[in-house]
């Protein structure tokens, strides 16, 4: 079996996506809660569990989605990717 590999070129990812992201995030207004997270994202820093919990409990889902969309668009423009997997789960229950 051949080993699977991918590159940024094959994925359609921009080489300068982090620079594009930093510029676009700084041009936006973010709430007081999201601002520190947006700054970490713009600097390419890894988000912590606490950051994830802040995003999960944030009252404005549109703002969280907007932040995620900035990351996607800076990397892949207006393309979206989907992955479909087949998992065989063994149980003792027959349907």
Buried (B, 14 or more C-beta within 10 A) or exposed (E): EEEEEEEEEEEEBBEEBBEBBBEBBEEEEBEEBBEEBBBBBBEEEEEEEEBEEBBEEBEEEEBBEBBEEBBBBBBBEEEEEEEEEEEEEEEEEEE
